[in-house]
């Protein structure tokens, strides 16, 4: 779990500028800002959607992400999901702020493909 933390100014060449998840992740009362990813999920990437790589079962599959009372601000992705990216799995976002994120392709704030997405 990530609780009452700040994750900022991080970079990933591929996915998940601040966090790359393939398991179970809970983020509470935190700030995820100014992170970058060369591919997907400038702030958080849940799973990996790569056109060029063969996915390894259990290694790149999406998991479960729950985000509560968290600010996801000013993150950037070279492809999809500037703030949050998910390819499969489950994502629940409650009472959170997602703003000023950018993606070069789709979903500046949130990109969710084949994902059970719950926004409250």
C-alpha positions in Angstrom: 0.0 0.0 0.0 1.0 3.6 -0.6 -0.4 5.8 2.2 -0.1 9.5 2.8 2.9 9.7 0.5 4.2 11.9 -2.3 5.6 10.3 -5.5 6.9 13.0 -7.8 9.5 13.7 -10.5 10.0 10.0 -11.4 10.5 8.6 -14.9 10.0 5.1 -16.5 11.3 4.4 -20.1 8.2 2.2 -20.6 5.2 2.0 -18.2 4.3 3.5 -14.9 6.2 6.7 -14.2 5.6 6.5 -10.5 4.0 3.1 -10.1 3.8 0.0 -12.3 1.3 -2.6 -10.8 0.7 -6.2 -11.7 -0.6 -7.2 -8.3 -2.8 -5.6 -5.7 -2.3 -1.9 -5.1 -4.0 0.5 -2.7 -3.2 4.3 -2.8 -4.6 6.4 0.0 -4.3 10.1 0.8 -1.3 10.6 -1.5 0.0 12.9 -4.2 1.3 11.5 -7.5 2.6 14.4 -9.6 5.0 15.4 -12.4 5.9 11.8 -13.3 6.6 10.6 -16.9 6.4 7.3 -18.8 7.8 6.8 -22.3 4.8 4.5 -23.1 1.8 4.2 -20.8 0.8 5.5 -17.4 2.6 8.6 -16.5 1.4 8.4 -12.9 0.2 4.8 -12.5 0.2 1.9 -15.0 -1.9 -1.2 -14.1 -0.6 -3.9 -16.4 1.3 -3.5 -19.7 -0.1 -3.1 -23.2 2.9 -3.4 -25.5 2.7 -4.0 -29.2 6.3 -5.1 -29.4 6.8 -7.4 -26.4 5.5 -10.8 -25.7 3.7 -10.7 -22.4 4.7 -13.2 -19.7 1.8 -14.6 -17.7 1.9 -13.1 -14.2 4.5 -10.5 -15.1 2.8 -8.0 -17.3 -0.9 -8.7 -16.5 -3.0 -6.1 -14.9 -3.9 -6.4 -11.3 -6.2 -4.5 -8.9 -5.8 -0.8 -8.1 -7.8 1.2 -5.5 -7.2 4.9 -5.2 -8.8 7.0 -2.4 -8.4 10.7 -1.6 -5.4 11.0 -3.9 -4.3 13.8 -6.2 -2.9 12.7 -9.6 -1.6 15.8 -11.2 0.7 16.9 -14.0 1.8 13.5 -15.2 2.8 12.7 -18.8 2.7 9.5 -21.0 4.3 9.1 -24.4 1.4 6.9 -25.4 -1.8 6.4 -23.3 -3.0 7.3 -19.8 -1.2 10.4 -18.6 -2.5 10.0 -15.1 -3.7 6.4 -14.9 -3.4 3.6 -17.4 -5.0 0.2 -17.2 -5.0 -2.7 -19.6 -7.2 -5.3 -17.9 -7.8 -5.9 -14.2 -9.8 -3.6 -11.9 -9.4 0.1 -11.0 -11.5 1.9 -8.4 -11.0 5.7 -7.9 -12.8 7.4 -5.0 -12.9 11.1 -3.9 -9.7 11.8 -5.9 -8.4 14.6 -8.1 -7.1 13.8 -11.6 -6.1 16.9 -13.5 -3.5 18.5 -15.8 -2.2 15.1 -17.0 -1.3 14.6 -20.7 -0.9 11.7 -23.1 0.4 11.8 -26.6 -2.2 9.3 -27.9 -5.3 8.6 -25.7 -6.6 9.4 -22.2 -4.8 12.4 -20.7 -6.4 11.7 -17.3 -7.4 8.0 -17.5 -7.0 5.3 -20.2 -8.8 2.0 -19.3 -9.0 -0.8 -21.8 -10.6 -4.2 -21.0 -10.7 -2.9 -17.4 -13.4 -2.9 -14.7 -13.4 0.8 -14.0 -15.3 2.3 -11.0 -15.3 6.1 -10.5 -17.0 7.5 -7.4 
